Structures are given as C-alpha cells and as structure tokens.
Amino acid sequence: MTETEDGDVTNSEFVEDLSVNTDTNEIEAYDTGDLEAANYFVAGENNDPNRSPTLDSTFEVRVQSLSAEFDDDEITNDGDSTTELEIESNRNGYNLNVSADGDLDSDELYRIFNSSDTAEDANTIGNPATASASDGQGPFSVAKYASGVDEADEKVVLLGLGDEEADVDFQGIDADDYQFEFNVTDTEASDADSITTTELDREATFDQSVYTQTAGDIVEVTVDLEDTSDTFVQLGSDDAGFVDILRLEDDDDDDEVTFEINTRTLGTPDGTRDNAYNTEDDIVESALYDELDSGDLTLEDEDGNEYEAGDITEGDGADDAFEVYLDAIGLIDATEEDASQQLARPLQPTDYDIAANGNEIFIVNDDEETELDDEIGLATLDLTEPGVENIQTWTGPGNPADETENVSELVDTVTQRSDIAIDDQLVIQVEASGIYGQMVNQADNGFDGLEDGFNAQTINDLNSQDGVTLEVESDAATGNQDPTAIDFANADPNEVFVLVDNDNGQMFIVADTSADDAFDSSIEDGDDYSAELEYDTDEDNRFDFDTGTTDVFPYFQAGDENAQTESAEFTFQDREATFNNVNEDDEVQIANSETATISGETNVAPGSEVSVRVRSAQAVSPSFVETADEFEVNDDGTFEAELDLSGASVDDTATVNFRVAGNSIADSNAVIVEQTQDPATFEVSDLNPQEATATAGDSVDVSATIENVGGQEATQSVALTLDGDELDTQEVTLGAGNSTTVEFTADTSGLDAGDYEHGVATDDDEATGTLTIEAADGSDGSDGSDGSDGSDGSDGSDGSDGSDGSDGSDGSDGSDGTSEDGTPGFGALVALVALIAAALLATRRND
C-alpha cells in the first residue's frame, strides 16, 4: 500500500503471491519475517478480494520493540535480595531468551526468575516455537532448555510474554557485575541491562559491651542491626554451663531488637519462653523453647555434618538437634536429660557470652566448644551475686496505694521518716536484689509489672519461694494471736501496691494506712512495727533442682552464716499538729490583716494538701469564718497558711483548726492582735578565727556572735563543730533583738596534719571557717619518740607510768581526749567517729 485517500487505498505495489489451501479455501500461514515495516493487504484475482480496499481491510507489519530493565542497579545476595524486572514490548505471546554472558549458568538463572522452586524441578523444552506459557513456571513462565539445545547451560527462556513486571531474586548469587541479555526467539528484538550483586555487610551492635546485673533479676538487651532484619544469638557457652540460641527479628522496622531476659527462670525446669524472655515490639524465638532447628537453625560438627534428633537414640534419646548440640558440648547427657536440665540451680553469678551470628550455622569444634560460623557482634552478660542491702521507711500524702505507678514519681512525693501518721501512706523501701525475676514469674502481669507495678499477692507468693521472707508486722502480739501485719495475701492494689526498680535493685511497698484491709487487723497510735527481709540458707545444702532443695536462696552457699537479713523499725502515730505564735494563755495570736499568717508543725506527710480554718467565738460580732485551703505541708513538716482577717477586730477570740481532707486534726483557741511577733531566729556571725593555723596538740579558742533576729525570746543549743560533727555545746537564751558572744576552747591533740572545717552552729544558722593543722615540730627528736610510749598509755596505766618524762605524761593526756582543764579535744572526736564507723561496719558484716 503506497497511497490512500479518504480511507481508501488508491495505490499499491505487488509483493508476492500467496498459496491458498484448496480444501479449506484459506491462505496458508505466512512468515512476515522478510517483509519491511509497512501496511499490506491481500488481493485476489478478478478483484476478489478487492485490489483497492479500505484501510480497515489492511494490516500493518511492524518491527518488534523490547525493553527489559531492573528496578535496582545494585542488590544484595542475601537478606532482602529481590528487585523488580519490567519487560515491555509492542507484541504479545512472544518468547524471550535470557543469558548473562556466560557468567551465570542455567540453574542460577532459573532460580533468579523462580526463587520459589529449585532448578532440579524446572521444566525443560527443546523448541520454544512449540511451547506456551503453561510450559514455564513462576511469574515469568521460565523454563530451561533441553541438554541438546545450543548453549542450553547458559540460558533460560521466558514463555508467552506480554508486558511483564515481577520480582527476581538474587539470593545466593555470587557478588559480581552482571550483564543480562534479553533476545526474542523469533525476531531480532533484544535488549540488555546490567546489575551488581553485593554481599551483605551484616553487623549486630549491642548497646552495652557488658551487661551487669544481679543474678535472679531482669536484664534488658538491645541489638542494633545493620544490613539485616534478623540475627541468631547464642547466649552462654560451654564454659558458663548453659547455652540457648535465640532468633531475633526486628518487627517494628526501627533497625534494632530490644528484649528482656529473666535470669531467674531462664533454663530452669519451670522456664518457658513467656517467663524467660520478653519483647514489646520485636520477635524473640528460642531453641530451648521453640525448636528452632526445624529448618531455621543449622547445628553441625567441625566437618559440616548437621546434627539431627536421630543421632542419639539410646535411653530417652534426643528430641531435636539442639539437644544433640548440647550433648556434644557436654551440657546434658541426651540419653537421659533434655535441654531444660542443663542447670542444677538458676543461672549463677558468672559471665555469659551474648554472641550474634551473621548466618544460621553454629558449630561444635574438635575441642567440644561452640563456634559461630560468622560472628558479627559480641557482648557479655555479667551476673553478680545478689543480696539484701537496706530497708528504710518513708511517708507520703494519704492516697490509694496504687495512686502512682512510677518509681521516680513516687520518690518525688515521699519523705523519709520512721514515724508514720495514720491515714498517710506508709512506703517501705527495700534495697535488695535477686528477687525480681521470681516476682515477674509469680505475678499475673509478668514482665509488665516492672513498669506497671505488682499487687500485694506477688509478695505473698514470693514468700513461699527461694528461701525469701518479707514481713511487715507489729512488734507486739495480743494473747495467742499473731501480730498485726500487712495483709499481702488479700489486700487490693489500692490498699497495698509494690513498685520495682529492677535496674537499681530496689522496690517500694506502698500501704494506704487509711484502708481497712491493708493490714490484717487495726493499727493504733503508738504501735511499733518492723519491716524485715531475709534470704535464708540451709546449714548443709545449697539450692538444687535435682535434690529438691529449693526452699533456700538460690545464689548463696550452704551455711547459716551466709543468710542475710535487714530490717527497719517504724511507729504509727495519730495525725497531729501544733501552732506557732502561742501566747501565755495558750492562744494562737493572729493579726487582723489581709495577709494574716498562721504557721506551725505537723506529723502529716509532707506534700499533703491541708487547710486552716479560723472561726470567730460565739460571742464575737460580727462573726467571721475564713479558710486557707490551697497549700501543702513543707518538707520539714512545717506549714504556713495565709488568710484575710482584716474584717476581724483586735481582741476578738476565735478557734483555729488544722484540717486534712476536710477532717479536723488539731485545734486551738486564738486571739486577734494588731501585729504578731516573728518566731525567734538565732543567727551566727563574726566567727573568730575564720582562718587559723595550729600545731597538733595546741589549744584553739573559737568565738562567734549569736543574735536573735526574731520577735520572741527563745533558748537554743549553740554548737562548736568540726567537719560538720558537734564537738561541744552551750545553751543560750536571748530575747528578741538581743545578741551575745559564745566562746569555745578545744585541744587539737590527735588530729592529723591537714585542713578541717570548723564552725559554730545554731538551729537556724551556721558560720564556718578553715582550721589548718600542722605536724608537731620534728626538732624534738627523741622526745617525740618518748611521747609515743605515752600514747601507748591510752590503755590507762602506761601513760601515767611515763618514766620517759613529760612527753609520756602528754601521751596520757592524749588518750583521755581532753586537756587538763577538761577542754573538748578535736582529736577525741575524730577517734570517736572512727570507732563508731568501725563498730557499724562490724555489725553490718555480722548481719
């Protein structure tokens, strides 16, 4: 067809004759391969078919186009090893040969285009012209060529293609640059594209090189992953006496896995994956609990032989390859033990490797030690010995016990005290370790309790485990009855609640003393209580799963001397308060001012919201009632309320009430005055000497001015101090605005050379300076040596015996700690403080 007009062919050129099948009257199949790209039509003799047809009766012969392109220029050969291949053409139903310049064989090419199947299962064809898409496999209908086809081992064929777009997978393909050639089997259409495969640079970086935690508690581990979303990790070793293999997977796409290990339950007969491991956002699987060897994990010997359950059939036999692995490194005898019987007692204080593997292969070498095929990260879990350190009591504002579910918030609201006002919170701080894993195991909320808190029953359950006893009970019992105690067995969370600080080895037991059922009986004013925690041991036997000795603390040696106990004493008191500015008639004086201040002191917990109400006496007219209710008790137990009493008249009488939660705690008569007097305040000034130097053994005179800058007369104890410790005191009484000078004299015998802070202090103020002590003059020579004989006389008679002369007598003075006139000695204080410290240390060790 050479010319057209108005949709008709007006001119054409003859190409060639066609053969017609006389039986069917149809034109036989015609190969268009020799035709040029143009429009053609078929015409018959006698103008039938028409030699001048319309364009609708023509057909076009075109050159086939082909485009084949990978979505990525570079792809890893492991992990995320897929990329998208897009093939486009102006033809449908064609076949396409694919090769890689001989760098990849047909098996490798087949796996790239059909990763879900093995090359051994591939369909093979001889002539693609006689094949269809159904003869291939996978999204590209790929097939291999039969062995007799030219270059069959270097190419594959994609059958029955149109426009295609699907993933190809380079998993396991050698790292290299590849040029892919795409050739249509029956035309000259072709294309090529290149792609580079690289090896993954997998890395696993632990957030700590050494995780230090007390045995029996919880440890949190975070692993940063690079070039991978998962990794296998071996926890422990044959040297540590315990091994588990974990598969960690980043499930929230933050390139890290964070999980917790319960060092009390892991590996024990009662351990499960749920009570041994925990993760909030990722995936943790365990060979110990999840049978990872079923396809995911490869465990083998030095020669590459994979372990299988059937390798050990004697006795009970191995249940899986992991038990064969443990048997090979001597941690169990798989003929009679399973993987949960590696331990005689919970994980003990020692070092445990945490090693990350770049693949799934773990090896037992010829020395019967474990190896990772490709170690990509290493850390150490250092479990240390737990123990009982201290118990102390605090008080907090009266609230439900579970009002606060956060340790730091709780600490911000409580004050350390041993006197607890009834209706306030009692908070018992227990500094101890080695028990929080068991608490997680016993609690209904498991690992969540570390963040959300535990109910009282968790302590009750803990008391029946591992030789641990935690009791809070009265020091006195009535008749044959048990002493009143916190009811751990039955108290509700709003009555008794437990917050744990696992990282710092402490917990806080919070009891609402206003709750009826926090204690198993009523608590009364003046009752003395003890909080005690004991880790018990047996005289002869350690904790042991095999022997059934499980009622002792798992981490201590046998022997009663290894048990540990700590306790704290506290006393319950009724709430009370006293007022300042009380006159001789025991009336609180309140100014008739818009900013009248009422202050005082209370045993109600600091931070408690309280109120003060002033109500006029019955005979006062006009009457008045004013309330200040937006203030709290201060940290030191004082309070100060401000009210507008400008409407009251001088000499009006009233009643003042201190109130908590709407209830009156204390009241007093009051009188309205023109101006109240500020309480006495003793200030210290003019310390002399401020800076002084003395030779050891000399007396030092210290003086200071004490002034009462308050509005009322008072008596206070004024102290001479050395490095903050009281050395001597004087009682001083001063009226408002008055002052006096106090003087002290002290002996410096026994002080080592150096700088000391000396000072004079009152209840309200302190002035300090620096006292520098120099060693005695060394020119005395042998006399100084004689003096040491005298110091031996600190036992008594040796000093007075001092035939060595006056130096010996001086030694006797030094042992007494006072000068001849009874002056307090700095040296005596130092010696006393040292003696007390040593005694406390000895007591602590004995406990």
ZIJO-V365644 format. One record per helix or strand. SS is the DSSP state (helix for helix, strand for strand). FROM is the first residue (numbers start at 1). TO is the last residue. If there is no record, write none. Layout:
<<SS FROM TO> <SS FROM TO>>
//
This chain:
<<strand 3 5> <strand 8 11> <strand 20 21> <strand 26 27> <helix 32 34> <strand 38 40> <helix 45 47> <strand 54 54> <helix 55 57> <strand 59 61> <strand 66 70> <strand 74 76> <strand 82 89> <strand 94 99> <helix 106 113> <helix 119 121> <strand 124 125> <helix 128 130> <helix 133 135> <strand 137 137> <strand 142 145> <helix 152 154> <strand 155 161> <strand 164 169> <strand 176 184> <strand 190 198> <strand 203 206> <strand 210 214> <strand 218 226> <strand 230 237> <strand 242 249> <strand 256 262> <helix 273 276> <strand 277 278> <strand 283 286> <helix 287 290> <strand 298 301> <strand 306 306> <helix 309 311> <helix 321 328> <helix 339 341> <strand 351 357> <strand 361 364> <strand 370 372> <strand 375 384> <strand 388 396> <helix 407 413> <strand 414 416> <strand 419 421> <strand 425 432> <helix 436 442> <helix 446 452> <strand 454 455> <helix 456 462> <strand 468 474> <strand 485 486> <strand 496 501> <helix 502 504> <strand 506 512> <strand 519 519> <strand 528 535> <strand 544 544> <strand 549 549> <helix 560 562> <strand 564 573> <strand 577 579> <strand 582 582> <strand 588 591> <strand 596 602> <strand 609 616> <strand 625 632> <strand 638 643> <strand 653 660> <strand 663 673> <strand 682 688> <strand 691 695> <strand 699 708> <strand 714 722> <strand 725 734> <strand 739 747> <strand 754 761> <strand 766 774> <helix 778 780> <helix 782 795> <helix 797 800> <helix 806 816> <strand 818 818> <strand 824 825> <helix 826 846>>
//
